Every structure is written in structure tokens, then in C-alpha cells.
Amino acid sequence: MKKIAFIGECMIELNGKPFGEMWQGYGGDTLNSATYLSRVSLSNDLQVHYVSALGTDNLSDQMCARWQADGINTDWVLKDEKHQPGLYLIQLDEQGERTFLYWRNQSAAHYMVQHPDFPKVLSDLEQVDMIYLSGISLAILPKNDRTFLVEQLIKLAQKGVQVAFDSNFRPKLWDSLKDAQDCYMQLLPYVSLALVTLDDEQLLWNDEDEKDTLTRLHQIGIPKVVVKCGRNGAIFSDSQTFQYGQVVPKPISNVVDTTSAGDSFNAGFLNGYLRNKPLKICCQQGNCVAGIVIQHKGAIIDKHAISHLQSEFN
């Protein structure tokens, strides 16, 4: 059985019209990926862990119970008596594109590295096959905690744990572009799989196109790179096996909410990747999951909408 641990934050989600009809859920980039990966995978093939912190309040308990119901192992979700989950509000336009407002600076996840039980979590992470995190996982932490976490991830990578990274760059979460670049550059040489979005890479590094992104990340030393290009699908490249190609998704006419498009793509991709499928097939699986998710409202959709994929992928 393979084991993968996702590090990050899940928040309470409000989705709808301000001072109007509002739908409540939860979401967060790494939790979204963990959820969809668990849903499309067989429990005897893959164990999905989540590393984060929640409060001791009722909402925290209910979120954790829902993650468990999705098959996610929550042994490494720390409980913080002083803080609660963060909150975000999604506003959608007529094309399903979204804008966000966040209330997260005092969330439990913001302080997870300072939790007295976090060193034990780090020790346990030596036993997993892969650790997955995003730029948001790093950005939400205080600067010293962020530096400490990157140092620990480097040590884990040197011990043979694969690190998968989605840059998921959100400028508002960083003090400056340079802070983000410096942090990323500490970690990137130890990443074995990069799952990035072209728009983010252009904001971060001024890449002209996906070829610039692939070249730059390979030169840093990352062997396997996937660049997500929205409607144009994904470009994949493996510098070790010389796999290269583009996988374009089927057009979706009924786009409702793109909130979790990239996160759900990553889930479908990782299901194939952790079972040693060719990168092209992994990208096809990613497109398949994302194509379903964006036809529903919210970061986490009803599990029955993708339940058929478990048998198709496995």
C-alpha cells in the first residue's frame, strides 16, 4: 500500500451572493486534492493522510468527521484549543470564474508548526511514500515556521520521501514577490514532481510560455513536471524517461464553478502516478476528474458525482 500525506489548510467555505443566498461548505487546495484522490482510489491500494490543524469547536469536529467519511486518515490533524478554522467567501461570475475574500490570519492551521505535537508528525512522515503541498501551504505560515517546515521537508526528501509541489501562487498571501520566490527556490531542488499552473508561473517567474516553465523547472532539478494550461489541458515532461506531450480535455459546456479545477486535476493525476501509470494517462485522469468537478458548485462536490471513476481508474 502506498501512503501520501497532504500538508495544508482547510477552511469554512461560504459560496453565494453577499447579503443574499449563501451556501456553506469547506475547502482548501490541498484538502480538495486529498478528498478527490481518496474518492477515486481504492483504500487497499492507497492511504491518504492529511496534515493540518483545526480547533476544538463543533465546526472543526464536523469537518474532520467528513474527511474521515471520505477515507482520509486524520491522525495528523492537530487540535488547537486557542484557534478555529479560517473562513473564505467565493463570489462567481456568469462564466463560473471566481473571486475570493479570506479571513484566515488567526486560523489553527496558521499555527500548526508551533503545535507541541508537530515534531511527532514530522517523525511519522518518514514512513510515507510522498508528501504533497502547495505554495499556499507555505504562505499561510509565519515566516520562521515556513522556513522550518521547508528545512524539514528537505531532510525528508534526502531520506527518500518524494515531494510533490503545486506552486499555487497567491500574491496576497506573501509580503512580496521576492519572499515567495526565495521560499520556493529553497524547496524546488528537492521536489520530485511539480504540478504547476502556467498563470501562476508567469506571475512568479515571468515565463513566456509553458516551454519556459518546463525548461526552468527541469534545470532546477525536478525530473517530472506537469504544467496546467486551463482549457488547453496539461503539458507533461519527464527529463529521466523523455516522456513529453500535451493532453487536451474534452470541452465542457456547463461550467458552474472552477474553484477546485486544478486541485481535482492533481487528484486524478496522482491516482495514476502513484500506481506507476504513464504521465499521459495520469493527465487524462486529471482532466477527467476536473471536468466533472467544475460542473458543480463548491470546492468539494457530492461524492456520488465521481464515484464511477474509482472503478475506471483502478
N, C-alpha and C positions, 0 to 999 in steps of 0.2 A: 504493500500500500504506500502510495506517495503522500507526503504531507506538505501543505503550503500554508504559510502564515501571512495574513494581510495586516499591515500596520496603518492605523489612521483614526479618523473621527467619523462618527455618525451623529447627525443632528435631527431634531424635530423639523419636519417639513410642513410649511403652510403653502398651499397651492390654490390660487384663485384671484379674485378681484379684491383689492383693498377696500375695506368697509362694505364688502358685498359677500357673495357666497364663497366660502373658503373650505378647502378640503385638507384634512390633516393626515400626514403620514410620517415617514422618516427616510433619511437618505444621507449619503456621503460617498465620495467617489470610490474609496477602497471597499467600503461596506457593500456598495452596489455590485462591484465586481465579485466580491466574495459570495454574495447571495446568489447571483446568477450562475456562478461556477458550481456552487453546491447543488443548485437545482438541476443542472444539465449533466451532472456527474453521478456515477454510482458510488454509494457510500463505502463499498468494499474495495474500491479502486483508489479513492482519493479522500483524504481527510482535510477539511478546510477549517483553519483556525482564524480567529480574529483577535488582534492585539489593540487594546484601546482602554479608555476609562469612562465610566459612567457614574452617575450619582447613586444615592440610596433611596431616591424618590420613586414614586409609583410609575411615572413615565419611563424612567430608566429600567425598572424591573420589567415592564411590559415590552419595551424594545428588545431587551435581552432574551425574553421568552420567545419572541417572534423569530429572532435569529436562530435560536435553538430549534424551533419548529422547521426552519429551512435547512436543518442539518449542519449548521455552523457550530463548531466547538468554541465555547465561550470561557474556557478555563483561564484564558489570559486577558479577559476583560476585567480590569481592576475596578474596585468600588471606592469612590471618593465621597466621604461624608460631608465635605465642605462645598462641593460644586455639583452642578447639574449639567445635562446635555445642552449644547448650543442650539440655536434656532435659525432657520432661514425661510425666507418668503420668495416664492417663484412667481413672476408675472410673465405671461405668454402673449405673443402677438398672434396675428391671424395665420401665420405660417408655422406655428408651433415653436418658434425660436424664443428663448427665454432670457430674462434678466433676473438678477438675484439681489436680495438685501439680506445681510447676515448680522446675527447677534451671537458671537462665539468667543469673545476675548477672555471670558471667565469660565469657559466650559471645563468640564472634568478632563476631557482629552488634552486640553492645553497644558495641563499639569501632569500628564501620565508618567513622564520620565522621572518626575520628582517623587512619585509614589514609592513608599517603602518596599513594596513587593516587586517593583520593576526589575531589580537585579536578578531575581529568580526567573522572571520571564525571559530575560536575555540569556540566561544559562540554558533554559529549556529550548530556546530557538536553535541551539546547536544540533538538535535532533531532527529538524525539518529539512526537506529537500530544497525548498525555495521560500524566500521571503519576498513579498511584493509590497511596494509602497509607491507613493506619488510625491510630486512636488508639494502638494497640499499637506501631505503627512508631515513634511518638514516645516512648511511655512507656518503652521498653526502653533509651533512650539516656541517658547522663549529661546533667544539666540544661544545661550550656553547649553540648554538642553538639546537643541538641534545639533550643535557641534558634537556633543557627547554621543548622541544617537548615531550620527554618521561614523564616528570613530568605532563604535561597537559593530555597526554593520560591516565595516571594512574588515574587522577581526573575524567576523563570522564568514565573510566571503573567502578570506585566506584559509579558513578551516574547511572549505569545500561546499558551503551553502550557496546555492545560486541566488542571485539578487535580480529581481525584475523591477523595472522602474518606468513609470509613466510620468513624464515631466509636468504635465497638467499645471502649467504656469498661470497663476492668478496674481497680476501686478499689485492689487490692493492688499494682498497678504504679506507683501515684502516691504521693507524700509526703502529699498532701492533696487534697481535692476542689477547693479553690481553685487549686492548681497545675495541675490538669487543665483547669479552666475557663479560666484565664489563657492557657494554651498553645493551647487550641482557638480562643479568641477572636482570637488573633493571626493564625491561618491562615484561619478560616472566611470572612472577607470576600473572599478570593481564590479560593475554591472555586467551580467551575462546576457540579459535580454532587455532591450529598450522597446517600449510600446509608446510611441510619441505621436503627437498631433502636429501637422505641418503649421497650422496657425500659431500654435504655442512656440514652436521652434523659430519661426520667423520673428516673433516678438522678442524672444530671448537672445537669439544669435544673429539676426539679420539674414538668415538663409534665404537665398533667392528662390529655390525650389526644393523638391524632395530629394533630388540628387545631391544637393549641397548638404542636406541633413544626413543622408546615408554616409557620405564620404567623411564628414566631420566625426560622426559617432564611431565609425569603424576606425578612424585614425586615433581616436582616444583609446581604443582597445576593446570596444564592445563587439562581440562576434555576431550576434543576431539582433537585427534592427527591423522594426516594423513602423512605417510612417502612415498614420491615418489621414486621409485626404477628403473626408466628408463624402459627398455624393460620388466622388471619383474612386472610392474604395480605399484599398490599402496597398502600399508598396512594401515588399519584404526583401530582405537581403541577409545572407549568411556568408561571412568572409571566410569561414572554415570549409564549408562544403560547396560554396559558389552557387547556392540556390539564390535566384533572383526572379522577381516577377511582380505583376500587379493583378489584384483581384477586385473586380468592379461589382458592386452589389446590384441586385435587381431593383429597378425604380420602385419607390413607394409612393403611391398617390395619396394615401391618407395619413400624412404626418400630423400627429396630435401634439407630441411633446418630445423634444430632443434632449431632455435633461440628462439622461443616462446612456446616450448613444455610445460614446467612447468607452465607458465603463463596462457596458454589456458586451461590446465587441471584445474587450480584453478577456472577459469571462469565457466566451466561446473559443477564443484563440487558445487560452491556457488549458482548456479541457483537452484540446488536441495536442498541444505542446508537451504537456506532462505525460502523455501517452505515446510520445515519440512519433507523431504523425508529421508528414511533410509540411513545411511552412505554408504552402499554398492551401492545403486542406484546412490548416488552422485558421487562416484568414477567411476562408469560405464559411467556416463555423462562426467566426466572429461576426461577419456580415449577416448571417442568418439570425443570430440572437438579437443583434442591434435592430435589424429590420422589423422584428416583432415588437420590441420594446418601445420604439418611437411611435407606434400606432396606439399607445395607451398613455394616459395621464399619470404623472408622478415618476419618481426615480425607481421605485420598486412596484412592479405591476403584479397583478394576480398570478399566482404560480401556475394556474391551470393553462394560462395562455402559452406557456413554453414547455409544458410537461411532456409533449410528444418528442421534444428534442433529446431527451435523455436516452431513449431507445435508438434514435437516429445517430447520435454521436458515438454511442458506445456499442 
